[in-house]
């Protein structure tokens, strides 16, 4: 290295350590919860060096339930924090917080409840609400559910409490709890404030007024670096997830963080809105929402609450920046001139005197080793020795990049000193890291004629001198797709210039090493794929098997072996008659023959077969395909069967839920309508009469208002049971609204029978109800219409039954009215 170069490097270093503009400020970021992808942008900013580039040494501190980020920041324990939109309320309470940026354009706060009809069903129920969930309180109050109508419990932050029924509802983040609830196959309802027009920001980056006043440039730099980190994190979710698991937390599985990333994409909308963007009008909407429910005064000022970058120019910083820029230009020019001078010297030194030596390199033995699948180290040793034997003055090495592509490991170096290779083994590649480290980093050939004077060897020249190595030429080894796999290097005991023949020798040796390495990588990939396939087959939740042309098993995966309760050797070679009864085995054999003999592929074929272990019938979704030789001949079949018994049961449960009222278990409006249409069709064909009855419970609302919804629900269930007890099995009682019921009386012998049934129901509902230790009394207003006398289509008959019920209610209630022509003008 020349004196001029040393001076420039020293000057650059002195500038860096003396410039206050480049000193690292230590600051702390207080998160609002424990480490997770929820805060990925800050981890990315730290890992990618964005904070360091901004002159910041940032510590990221996770929070626990007892930690309040606002307190930590305003008390000076941290300079920056992450908070909800309740920062507005903190500002009102006298906390000098300033919002710097918005990460979530939509707040992820929701209420998750066990199965309910609507949000009002959680009134009077146990709910866990976290301390910062003020926007959820605003939502509940907006829906007419004040806090005093909730049984509020301290949040455990464990979804299992909801699953186990310890509470009926919890406050939650859409990016958090749903992951675990879904994996528990737990059915739940989600209620979001956005459904009521309450659309708050979420996970806002904030600081204190003192930090902003005393360090405005630091605030600006921290904000910019953080948002840059967020952009990187959202573009590289897999990579940042690996970072979180490696450096921050392993509390959650990898899929949890990726679930958060997917959910956050819908909250951040990075493809539409610049990350960090916030609109004063939107904050005004949030303030007005709080004001409407009494949590903020009207027209609460936002001026000092929202960050506005101050672009005042600091002349001293400008001068220092200009000086640094000029210095960098000088350094860069000097280095460029130095490399240019070296290249000119190399160009003058290349000669053509040793081309014949390359022809002496014998490849036949190496190719034989490749063909015989010899170990890689044997092949690499042979490559190096063949060069050294043909060129006694050369000492050669083959270095291989590790799996991360960052470090060089010794592949073969039989003639180089052991102590030298021990030091070189594991060096991190980079610009100026000896010859091989530089060649691997740049992917370009590196020629160092004199190790003692070349800057690439500054760190290692003493080691090289001890090993009596004076020159080193290094050729990168490229795979077939151009990726660097390692380096081939030639050393000499004296300073040495390569001739054209030497350069050709390096290139051709690197090529044959590339063939060996590519072949080895391909073999390893095949073995890896085979293991991967085996792992998949053994661990997938499906029964996978192969059968030969006679239907005998050739392979059974772990799940099928468990089903048969037999090891592989007791399955292979046997057909289904060993594991199933004769009828089932014959049915399966017939299905197999369609594939093996006719070449059919059976997809999504549902089969009901007895479980060999339990004897109970299970439903399987089966796919069978023929396996063929290259000439098209079938030699086996592959089958995949999935037990869908639980899925079928669940689908049946969903169908039931879609057609029946969840509270009373009676048919709902949809099922009743279907049955009414069927009854019309039958009656038109058989000329039978049938009756339609509308029933409205009198005095039900006072029961709800006085004794609560829970008592009202119990009364409705009891009333439903009484009505069912008054009709035949062929009749239908359905609930179509809160306290509204309908009854379909099929096949009436006499029209007056409908009136008798109506009186029977009225009398039953007149009897006292014993609910939770209280005696409750209601009555009913019942309207009846008869087909075909009162209507020959659904619309007309329903209208007349409803009109009759209305007449009964208007005329004293607690009576039964059959429609007649005189009622037309009554409503």
KEDO-129847 format. One record per residue: x, y, z of N, C-alpha, C in turn; residue in one letter. Coordinates in steps of 0.05 Angstrom, whole numbers, plus 5000, padded with zeros to 4 digits. Example, Ala and Ser with C-alpha at 12.3 -4.5 7.8 and 13.67 -1.06 7.14 Angstrom:
! residues 2
526448865156524649105156526449345156A/525749555142527349795143525850015157S/
! end
This chain:
! residues 827
501749765000500050005000501850255000X/501350454982503050694980502550875004X/504451065008504051255029501651425025X/501051485000498651654994496151505002X/495951254996493651095003493351075033X/495551025047495451015076494451275088X/495351495076494551755086491551795083X/490451715059487651755054485951585073X/486751335077485251165096485351275124X/487651375132487951485159486151735162X/486151895141484552145142481652085143X/480751875128477951795128477151705156X/478851535168478251425195478051645215X/479951835213480052055232477452225230X/476552265205474152425201471752285213X/471552025209469251865220469151885250X/471451855264471351845293471052125305X/471852335290471752595301469152745295X/467652665275465252815267462952755285X/461952955300459652905317457152835302X/456952915276454552845260454352545256X/456652395258456652115252456751945277X/456852065301456951905325454251775329X/454251535341451851375345450451465371X/447951545369446351615392444851365402X/445151305428443751075439440851145446X/438951015435436151065441434750795445X/432350805458430850565463428050585451X/427150375439424450355428422850155446X/420650255458419050085475416649975459X/416649715455414349595441411949585459X/409649525447407149505463406449225470X/408049035461407448755467410048595463X/409848335466412248165464413148135435X/415648045432416848035405415147855386X/414647955362413247805342413447955316X/412447845294412547975268411048245269X/409248275288407748525292409648765292X/412148725300414048945302416448905283X/415948755261418048665243419648895231X/418449125226419849345213422149455230X/421849445256423949545273426249355274X/425649095275427848895274429348915248X/427948955226429148975199430949225198X/430049445209431549695208434249655224X/434049505246436449455261438349265247X/437249045236438848835224440148935198X/438649095182439649185157441449435159X/441849525184443649745188442450025183X/439850035180438550295174438850495197X/438650385222438950565245441850655247X/443650475243446550545244447250755223X/446150725199446650925178445451195187X/443451195203442151445212443551555237X/445751415246447251505269446051425295X/444551205295443151125319443950845328X/444250805354444650545366442050485381X/440350315369437650275378437450015394X/436150035417435449795433432349765431X/431549525425428649465422427749305447X/425849415462425049295487422149195484X/421748935489419048825488417548905513X/414848875512413148945535411748695545X/411048715570409348515583406748645591X/404648495599402148625605402248855624X/404148855643404249065663405749315653X/406949305630408649525619406849715602X/406949975609405550175594407550325576X/407450295550409350445533409350745537X/406950865541406751155545408351235570X/407951085591409451145616412451125611X/413350915598416150875593417351105577X/415851205557416951425540416851695554X/414551755567414252025580416052045604X/416751825617418551825640421451815632X/422051795606424751795597426151525597X/424751305604425951045604426350945575X/424951055557425251005528424651255513X/425851285490425451525474423151505454X/422551255446420451205426418750965435X/416250965426414450745434412450685412X/411050465416408950375398406350375414X/404250515404401850535419399350525401X/397050505414394550505399393550795395X/391150815383390051085379389151215405X/389251055427388651175453390851375462X/392851405446394851615451393451885453X/391251915438389652165441388752205469X/387751995482386752015509389052075528X/391451955523393752015539394552305537X/394352415513394952695509392952865525X/390452795525388452935540389052925570X/390152695579390752655607393352805616X/394552955597396953105604399552975597X/399452735584401952605576402952735550X/405352845549406252995525407252805503X/405452655491406252465470405752585443X/407352505424407152605396407252365378X/405352345360405252125341407052185317X/408852005312410752045290409851915263X/408651685265407851535241405751325248X/404151255228402151045231403150795216X/403150565229403950315216401450175205X/399350135221396950005212394850215204X/394050215179392050405170389350335182X/388950085190386549995203387349855229X/386149925251386849795276386049495275X/387749325286387049035287385348955311X/384649155328383049095351380248995344X/379448765356376748655352375848525378X/373348455379372348295401371748015389X/372847815401372247535393370547405414X/368347285406366447175425365746885417X/364946745437363846475431361346515414X/360246305403358046335384355746515395X/355246725380353146915388351647005363X/349347125367347747225344348747495335X/349347675355350347945349351848045373X/353048285370354748395390353248445417X/350648485415349048535439348848295457X/349448055447349247815463351447795484X/353547965482355647955503354948125527X/352748285525351948445548351348255572X/352348335595351948165618353747925620X/355547895600357247655599360147725608X/361647525613364447565621366147625597X/367747835599369447915576372148005587X/374247925574376948015582377748235563X/378248475574379048705558381748795568X/383648845549386248935557386149235563X/388149345578388049625587387949825565X/389249775542389449985521387149965500X/385049805506383049755486380749965487X/381450215489379450425492377650445467X/378750385444377050395419374950185420X/375449955433373349755436371149845455X/371949985476369950095494368250305480X/369550465462368050655446366050505428X/366950295416365250135399362850015414X/363349905438361249785454359250005463X/360250225471358550445479356850545456X/358050555433356650635409354350445402X/354750185409352749985404350749965427X/350950145447349050145469349749945491X/352349875493353249685514355249835531X/354449975551356450115568357949915585X/360050015598361849845613360349705636X/358349845648357049725672355249485664X/354949435638353449205629355248965622X/357748995628359648785622360848675648X/361448425649362948305671365848305662X/367248515668369948555657372048415675X/373648245662375748095676378448185666X/380548135682383248195674384048005651X/385348115631386047945608388347755614X/387947505608390047305612391847285587X/390847385564392247365538392747065531X/391046895540391146615533388446535519X/388546485493386046415479384646175491X/386046005506384945765516382645835536X/382746065548380546145567377946175552X/378046275527375646295511374746015502X/376645855494375945585484374745415507X/375845445531374845285554372245395566X/371345625556368845745567369245895593X/371745965600372246125624371146405621X/371046505596369746755589368146725564X/366346915559364746905535365847075512X/367747265519368847435498371547545507X/373147615488375747735494376347955474X/377948155483379148335464381448195451X/381848255425383848105410384948265387X/387148175376388348285352387748085329X/386948185307386447995284388947855275X/391247965282393747845274394847655295X/393347605316394447445338392647205345X/390647255362389047035373387746855352X/386746965329385446785310387246555301X/389846595300391746385292391346135309X/391246175336391045945354388145835356X/386246015353383445925354382845745330X/383845825307383345675282384645405284X/387045395296388445135297387144955319X/385645065336384144905356381344825345X/380844905319378244855307375944965324X/376445195336374445315353372745505336X/370045485339368245655324367745905340X/368046135328367746385343366646605324X/365746825337364747055322366747285327X/367247445306368947675308367347925303X/367648115322366148375320368248595318X/368148745296370148955292368849225294X/370249425306369149695308368649815280X/370049725260369749835233366849795223X/365449585233362749535224360849755234X/361749905255360150125265361250395257X/363050395237364250645227366450745244X/367450595263369750675280372250545268X/373750705253376050605239378550755249X/379850645269382150775281384750675268X/386850835273389550745266390550545286X/392650395280393750195298396750195298X/397950115321400850085325402250335315X/401650555328402850815320405550855333X/407450955318410051025328409951295341X/410851325366410651585379413151645395X/413351895404415551985421414452195440X/416152325455415352525474416052805464X/414753005475415253275466418153355473X/419153255495421953325503423953215483X/423452955474425252845454425153005428X/422753085420422553235395423753505397X/423453635420424553905424427653905425X/428653705440431553705445433153565422X/431853375408433253235387431553205361X/430853425349429053415325430253245303X/432953275298434153125276434252825282X/434652755308434652475316431852355312X/429852505319427052405315426552355285X/427352545269426952525240428452285229X/430952245238432552015229431351745238X/430451745264429351495274426851415259X/425151615254422651565239423251455211X/425051585197425651505169426851225168X/428751165186429950905187427950685194X/426150745212424050555220422250485197X/421350695183419450645160420950505137X/423450555134425050405114425150115122X/425450065148425549785158422849655153X/420649795157418049685153417649605124X/418549765105418249695077419849445071X/422249425082423849185078422448935090X/421448965114420148735127417848625112X/416148805101413748715087414448595060X/416848675049417748555024419248295028X/420148245052421848005058420847865083X/418247785082417047675106418447415116X/419147235097420546995104423147045118X/424747225107427347285117427147415145X/425347595148425047735174423947545195X/422247355187421247155205423546985216X/425346915198427746765207429446925227X/429647185222431047365240429747375267X/427147395268425747395294426147145310X/425946915296426346665309429246625319X/431146735304433946695311434846885333X/433847135334434947335351433047445373X/430447405369428547535388426847345404X/425547155391423746985406423146735391X/422746515406421746265395419246175409X/417846375421415346325435413246215416X/413146325392411146245372412546095349X/411045915336412245775313412545955289X/414045865270414546025245411946105231X/410045915230407545965215405946185228X/406246225255404846435269405846705258X/408446745255409546995246408647045217X/408646835200407846875172404846935171X/403246815189400446885191400147185197X/401747285216401647565223402347735198X/404347655184405247805160402947825140X/401547605135399347605116397047785126X/396447765151394247925162394948225162X/397548285168398348565169398348695142X/398748535121398748645094396048785089X/393848675100391248785096390749035114X/392349065134392149295152393949525144X/396249455132398149665124397649765095X/396849585078396449645049398849775037X/401249655039403649775028403649824998X/401949674984401749704955400149954948X/398550064967396850294961397750544976X/398650515000399250745017402150725027X/403550945027406250955037406250885067X/407950705075408050625103408750865120X/407250895142407751125160405851355155X/404451355132402751585126400451605146X/399851865153397551915170396252175161X/393652185163392152425153390952565177X/391352825180390152975202387052935204X/385752925180382952885180382052625192X/383652415188383052155200383352165230X/385452305240385752345269383452515280X/382552705265380252865274377852685277X/377452495258375152305260375452145286X/377852055292378251895316377652055341X/378552315341378052495364375052535367X/373652575345370752625346369252375356X/370252135348369051895358369251875389X/371651935399371951945428370252155441X/369952385427368352605438365452535439X/364452385419361652315418360852135442X/362651995453362051815475363151925502X/363952175501364752305526367552245535X/369252145518372052075527374052305520X/373152485503374752725496372952965494X/373953205499372253445495371953495465X/369953635458369553715430371853885420X/372553855395374754015382377353995397X/378053765406380553725420382853795401X/384753965409386854055391388753835384X/389553815358391353615349394053725340X/394453985340396754115328399353995339X/399753995365402253905377402353595380X/400053475374399953185377401053035353X/400753155329401653025304404353135296X/406152965289408853045282408953175254X/410453385252410853525227413853575224X/415153445205418053465203418953755200X/421053825215422254095213424654085195X/424554235173426654215153428654445154X/429154555179431154765181433854655174X/435454815159438054725149440154795170X/441754595177444054625195446554655178X/447654905177449854955159452354795167X/452754755193455154605201455054325192X/452654205193452353935183452853925153X/451854135139452254145110455154155103X/456754325118459554335112460954075118X/460253945140461553685146460853485125X/458253485116457453295095458953345070X/459253605062460753665038463653575039X/464853625063467653545066467853235063X/466053095076466052805075465752705046X/463852835031463452755004465952794987X/467253024990469753074975471852874982X/472052805008473952605017473452335005X/470952255004470251994992470951994963X/470452214949471152234920474152194917X/475652324935478552304933479552014937X/478351884958479151614964478351424941X/475951464931475051294909476851324884X/477551574878479251624855481951494859X/483051514883485651404888485651104884X/483550974895483350684893482950604864X/481250744849480850684821483450714805X/485050924811487550964797489450734804X/489450644830491250434838490550174824X/487950104823487149854809487849874779X/487450114768488050144739491050104734X/492750204752495650164749496449874751X/495149724770495749434773494849284748X/492449354738491549214713493349264690X/494349514687496249564666498749394669X/499749374694502149214698501648924691X/499248814698498548544692498348504662X/497148694648496848664619499548654605X/501448814616504148804604505548544610X/504748404633506348174641505347914630X/502947904618501847654609503347564583X/504247324583505647214560504346954552X/505346844531504046594520505946354521X/507646344541509746144540509045864552X/506645844565506245584579503645444571X/502745494547500245364538500645064536X/502944974530503444684527503044534553X/503644664576503444524601500544444607X/498644614599495844544604495044274591X/496244214568495543974553496443724568X/498243764588499243534603497243444625X/495343614630493443544651491643314642X/491743094654490142864647487542874661X/485342854645482642854657481442584658X/482642384646481342124644480742004672X/482742024689482441904716480242054732X/480242314729478242474743475442404733X/475142374706472542294695471642024704X/473541844707472941574717471941584746X/473241764762472341794789469441904790X/468942094773466242204772464141994764X/464941824744463041624735462541404756X/464541364773464341144793463241244820X/462241494820461141614844463141614868X/465641674862467641694882467041924902X/467941904926467542124945468642384935X/467342604941468142874931470942944939X/471742884964474442964972476542814956X/475942564948477842414931478142544904X/475942634893476042764866477543024868X/477043184889478343444891481343404895X/482143214912485043154916486343084889X/484942924873486042834848486443074829X/484443264829484643494812487143664820X/487443714846489643874855492343744849X/492543484855495143344851495843324821X/493943294804494543284775495843544765X/494843764776496144024769498944044780X/499243974806501843994818503843804806X/503043564798504943384786505943484759X/504143614744504943714718506543974721X/506244114744507544374748508844374775X/511144264779512344224806512744484821X/512844714808513244964822510645074835X/508444944828505845044837504944894862X/503745044881502444924904499445014902X/497644834901494844894895492944844918X/490644984916488544934936485844954922X/483944804932481144824924479544894950X/478345134949476745224972473845234964X/472045144983469245124977467645314994X/465645454982463845624997462045455014X/461445555039459645405056456745445046X/454845315060452045315050450845595050X/451945775067450846045068452146225047X/454246125034455646295014457246515026X/458146485052459646705065462446625072X/463046375076465646295086466946085067X/469546095064471045895048472145675067X/471645435058472645205073474545045056X/476444915068478544765053477244515040X/477544495013476744254999479044064994X/481244184985483744024981486144214979X/488244154993490744314992492944145002X/493643924988495543724999498343825003X/499244024988502044114989502444365004X/500344505012500644755027501044685057X/502544855071503044805100500444785116X/500344595134497944545150497144785166X/499144925179498545155195497345385178X/498245405153497245605136494245555129X/493645305122490845245114488945255138X/490045195162488345225186487445515190X/489245705184488445985186486646075164X/487045965140485346045117482645905117X/482445685130479945535130477845695146X/475545755134473445895147473546195144X/475346305127475346595124472846695111X/471946925120469547045108470247195082X/468847135061469447255035468747555036X/470147705020469747995019471848125001X/471348374995473248524979475748574994X/478048484983480548524996481348315016X/479848085017480447875036482147665022X/484847725021486747555006485847514978X/487047314964486247274936483647114934X/483446894949481146724947478546854957X/478746994980476447124991475347334972X/477147484959476347684939475147554914X/476347344904475347214880472647094885X/472246974908469546854914467447074917X/468247304928466447524933465647664907X/467647704889467047854864466247674842X/466947414844466447234821468347274798X/470547414804472547484783475247364791X/476847314771479647214775481247434790X/482847344809484547534824487447444821X/489147614812492047554808493647734828X/495047604846496847744864499647644858X/501247804846503947724838505847724862X/505347914881507147944904505447984929X/505247784945503547794968504348004988X/506948054991507948235011507348525005X/506748594980506148874973503248924965X/501748704963498948744953497048804977X/495249004973493449074996491548845003X/490848664985489048454992490148265013X/492848265015494148075034495248215059X/494448455064495448605087495148455113X/492848335117492248185142493747925143X/494247805120495247525119498147515109X/499547735104502147725091504247605110X/503947645136505847525155505547215155X/503047125154502446845153503646725127X/503246865105504246765079507346765079X/508546965092511546965093512546735109X/511146665131511946435147511646175131X/509646165114509245925097510945935072X/512546135068514346175045512546175019X/510446335020508746364996508846654987X/509646694962510146974953508047074933X/506646894919504546984900502146794902X/499846904894497446734895495546834873X/494846644855492846704834490346534840X/488146664840485646524848483546544826X/482346324819480246304799477646224812X/475446384809472846294821471746054806X/470545874820469245634809466245694806X/465245694782462445754777460845504771X/458445494782456645264774455545314746X/454045114737452845134710451045384708X/449845464730448045694729449345954737X/452045944739453546184745454046254774X/453146094792453546144820456346064829X/457646224846460346174855460245944875X/461845734871461845504888464345494906X/466445634897468945624911471145754894X/473645684901475945794886478045574881X/479545604859481945444854484245644854X/486345594870488545774873491245644868X/493045794856495845704851497745894866X/499445774884501445924899504145864888X/506046054891508846014885510546104909X/512945994911514746074933516046344927X/515846444902517046694895514946864881X/515447124880513547304865513447204836X/511047194826510647054800508447184784X/509047204758507047304739505847074724X/503247064720502146844704502346894674X/502946684659502946694630500146614620X/499746644594497146574582496546284589X/498546114587498045824592497145784621X/498245944640497545924668494545994672X/493746214658490946304660489046094649X/489845974626488245754615488045514633X/490345454645490445234664488545284688X/488545524699486745594721483845564713X/483145674689480345664680479445374676X/481145214663480244934657480144774682X/481944814701481844664726479344744742X/478745004742476345094756473844974743X/473944944716471544824702471144534711X/473344374711473044094718472244064748X/473244254765472344244793469344314795X/468544494777465644564777463944324770X/464944164751463443924743463143744767X/465343704782465343524805463443634827X/463543894831461844014852458944014844X/458344074818455544064809454443784811X/456143584804455243304806454643234835X/456443324853456043264881453543404892X/453143654884450743804893448243674883X/448343574857445943444846445343184862X/447443034868447042784884445842844911X/446943054924445943134950443043224948X/442443374926439643464922437743234919X/438643024903436942794899436442654926X/438642614941438342484967436542654986X/436942914984435243095001432343074993X/431843074966429043054957427742784964X/429442574963428342314971427642315000X/429342435017428642455045426242625050X/426142855035423843035038421242885031X/421342745008418942595000418142385021X/420242245031419642055052418442185077X/419542415085418542555108415642635103X/415042735079412342815073410442575074X/411142365061409442125060408942015088X/411042025105410841915131409242095151X/409142345145407942525165405342665155X/404642635130402142755120399742625133X/397642775138395242665151393442545129X/394442345116392942195095394141915093X/392441735085393341455081394341425052X/396941375049398141355023399341075019X/398740964996399640684991400140644961X/401540424955401840324928401040024928X/399739944906399039664902399939564875X/400639304874401439194848399039114832X/399438984809397238914791395338714803X/396138574824394338384837393038504862X/393438764866392138894889393638854915X/396138764913397738724938399338974944X/399639024969400939274977403939264971X/404939484959407739514955408939714975X/407239894985408140095004405740195020X/406240255045404140375063405540585081X/404540825081405841025097405140995127X/406341155143406041125172403141115182X/401541305171398741315180397241055174X/397740945150396340695142397440465159X/400040465165401140255182399840265209X/399340505219398040535245395140435243X/393840495221391040405218390840105217X/392839975204392839675203394139555227X/395439725244396839625268398839415261X/400439475240402339275230404739415218X/407139305221409539415209409539375178X/411339505164411339495135411639205125X/413339045138413738775128411338595130X/409438675148406938515151404738625133X/405338825117403338945099404038885070X/406638935063407538905036407138605027X/405938565004405438294994402738185000X/401138335017398438245024396438425011X/393938315006391838484995389938555018X/387738695011385938805032384438595048X/384438345038382938135053384238085080X/386738155083388038115109387138315130X/386238555120385638765139382738845141X/381038755122378238825122376538575120X/373938605126372138375122371838325092X/370638095085370538005058369038205040X/366738315050365138495033366638755027X/367938865048369539105044371839065026X/373338835029375638775012374738744983X/372438614978371438574951370838844938X/369539024954368839284943371339444936X/373439434953375839574948377339454924X/377239184921378439054898377139144872X/374539164872373139254848374039534840X/374339714860375239984855378139984844X/379839814855382539794846382739704817X/380939514809381039414782380339624761X/378639814768378140034750380640184743X/382440204762384940344758386940164744X/387339924754389439744744388839624717X/386339554712385639424687384539624666X/383039824674381940014655383440274653X/385440314670387040554669385640804678X/383440774692381841004701383341134725X/382941404727383941544751381441624767X/381341544791379041604808379741834827X/378242054824378842294840376542354859X/377142424884375242504904372842314906X/373542064907371441854909370941794939X/368441834948367841794976367241494981X/368641385001368241105008367541085038X/365640925045365040875073366040595080X/368040585096369240325103369540305134X/369440055144369940025173372840085180X/373240215203375940265213377040005225X/379239895214380339635225380939635254X/381439875266382139885294379639905312X/377740085304375440135321372939975312X/372939895287370539755277368339945269X/368640205275366640405268366940485238X/364740555225364840625197365940915195X/367840945178368941215172368541275143X/368541535137368241625109370941725099X/371741625076374441695066374041825038X/375642035033375742155007378242044993X/377841894972380041734960380641814932X/383241824926384141864899386041634891X/385541514868387241294859388041354830X/390641324824391541374797393341134789X/393441074762395140864753398040964750X/399940794756402840854751403740704727X/405040834709405740714682408740714677X/409540514661412240504650412440714628X/414840764618415240954597413640884572X/413240624567411640544544408640554548X/407840644572404940674577403740444592X/405140224596403939994610403640054640X/401339974651400840014679402239804695X/403639884716404939684733404039694763X/402639904770401739934798399740164800X/398640194823396940424829397840564854X/397340824855397940974879395341084890X/394841044915392441144927392941334950X/391141534953391241724975388441744986X/388141685012385541695024385641865049X/383742045052383542215075380942165090X/381242125116378842085133377342345136X/374942355125373442605126370942575143X/371042375161368642325178367942575194X/369942695207369442925223368443155206X/369643185182368843395164365943365155X/365143115149362343065141360443125164X/361343035189359643095212359443395216X/361643535212361643825215359843965194X/360043865169358243975148355343935155X/354743695166351943645174351143835196X/353043885215352544075236351944355225X/353544435205353144695193350444715179X/349744495165347144495151344944525172X/345244385194343244405215343044695226X/345444815230345545095240344245285220X/344545225194343345405174340345385172X/339245165183336345125180334845125206X/336245145229334945135255335745365272X/333945455288334445675307336345575329X/338445725334340545645353339445625381X/337545805388336545805416334445595421X/332345585405330045405410330345135397X/332245105378332644865362330244815343X/328445005340326244985321327245055293X/325844965272326545055245326445355244X/328345465228328345755224326745845200X/326846095193325246195171325746055145X/328345995140329145875114327945595112X/328245435133327145165132324145165131X/322845345146319945365146318945425119X/320245625105319345695078319545455060X/321645295062321945065045319744865051X/319044815076316944635083314244735074X/313844995075311245115067310845065036X/313045105021312845054992312244764986X/313544585001313044304997310144235004X/309044365025306244305033304344415011X/304944645000303344754978303244554955X/305644444947305844264925304144014930X/304343904955302843664962299843714962X/299043944974296244004976294944044949X/296344174931295144214904294743944890X/296643754896296343494883294243324896X/293943334922292043154937289443294943X/289343564938286943724944286343734974X/288443704991288043725019288144015029X/287044055053287144315066289444315086X/290544545091292544575112292344855124X/293344885148293145135162295845265167X/295845535167298245685173297645865196X/299245855217298745995242301046185249X/300546445253302446635262302046685292X/304146675308303946705337305846915346X/304847115361306547315373306147315403X/308347295418308147285447307547555459X/305447575475304747825488306347855514X/307048105520308348175545311148045548X/312447985525315147865526317248085531X/316948315519318948525522319348605551X/317248635567317648705596319248485610X/318948235602320548025615323548075609X/324148135584326948195577328048435593X/326348645594327248895607327548865637X/325848695649325848675678327848455687X/327848235674329448005684331947955667X/332248085645334648055629334247865606X/336147875587336047705563336247415569X/337847345590338147065596335546935605X/333947085621331346985629329446965605X/329647175587328047175563328646935545X/331246875543331946645526330846385538X/330946355564329846105577326846085572X/325446315573322546315569321946235540X/323446335521323046265493323345965488X/325345855501325845565497323545405509X/322645485533320345345545317845375528X/317345625518315045665502315045495476X/317445465464317745305441317045015447X/317944915469317344635477314344605481X/312944795494310144775498308544765471X/309444945453308044945427308444685412X/310744565413311244315400309544095412X/309044115438307343915451304443935443X/303644145430300844185422300244085394X/302244005378301843945350302743655345X/302143555321302943295312305843295302X/306943055300309743035289309943125261X/307643105246307643185218307443485215X/306743625236306543915235309244045241X/309544305235312044445239311644695256X/313144725277313344965292316045095287X/316045355279318545485272318645755286X/321145845291321646115302322646285279X/321246515274322046685251323046955260X/323047005286323947265296324347245326X/324647485339325247485368323147335384X/320547425383318447285398316147205378X/316947165353314947095333315346805324X/313146655323313246375315311046325294X/311546115278309446025259309045725262X/306645645256305945355257304645275231X/305645055220304544945195303044695202X/300344695199298644465205297944325179X/299244095174298943955148296443775149X/295143745126293043545122290743575143X/289343795142287143845160284643685150X/283343535168280843405160278543605160X/278643785180276643995181278044265187X/277044475174278344735177278344825206X/276044755221275944845249278044715267X/279244495257281444375273283744565278X/284244745259286344935262285745115286X/283245205288282445375311282845235337X/282144975338282444825363285444795371X/287144755351290044745357290945015367X/290045225355290745495363290045545392X/287545465400286645505427288345335446X/289145095437290844925454293545055459X/294645175438297245315442296945565459X/294745715455294245955471294045885501X/292545675506292245585534294945495546X/296545355531299145255540300945495547X/300945705530302645935535301646115557X/299046075565297846235587298746135614X/299845895615300645785641303145925651X/303545955677305946095687308545955679X/310646105676313246005670315046035694X/316345825703318245835725321045865714X/322146115716324746175704326546285726X/328646135732330746225751329546315778X/327646165788326446235814324246445812X/323646535788321546735784319146615770X/316746715775314346625761313546845741X/313646775716313246965694310646895680X/309247095671306647045657306747205631X/305947065610305647185583303047075572X/302347175548300047065533300847075504X/299047015486299747005458297347105441X/298047225419296147305398296647135374X/294546995365294846785344292946845321X/294146855297292546885273292746645255X/290546565242290446315227289346365199X/290546245179289546255152289445965142X/287345895127286945615117287245605087X/288845415077288945365048286745165041X/285345205019285545424999283645655004X/282045645026279945835029281046125032X/283346155045284346415051286846495034X/287346335014289646394997290646144983X/291146174957292045934942294945954934X/296346154945299246164941300546254967X/303146224968304646274993304346565002X/304646754983304647034990301947115002X/299747024990297047104999296446975026X/297146715029296446575054298046695077X/300546755073302246875094301147155102X/300347305082299247575087296747555104X/294947365098292447345113292847235141X/294647045145295246945172296447175189X/298247335177299447565192297247765199X/295347815180293248005185291447915208X/290947655208289247545230290647575257X/293347525257294847545282294847845291X/295148025272295048315279292348385291X/290248275280287548335290287248225318X/288247985323288147865350289648045370X/291948155363293448315381292148585386X/290848705365289548965368286948945383X/285848705386283248675399283548525426X/285348625442285648535469287748325474X/289048225453291048025455289947765468X/291647575472290947325485288347205473X/288447195446286147065433287046955406X/285246785394285846655369283846765348X/284946865326283146975305283746825279X/281546725266281746595240281046815219X/282646825199282247025178279447005166X/278247235160275747245144275847505128X/274047525109274047745090273848015103X/272448035126272048285139274548405152X/276748255152279248355165280948525146X/280148535121281948665101282648945107X/280649095117281149375122281949435150X/282349235166282949275195285749375200X/287749305182290549375188291349625174X/
! end
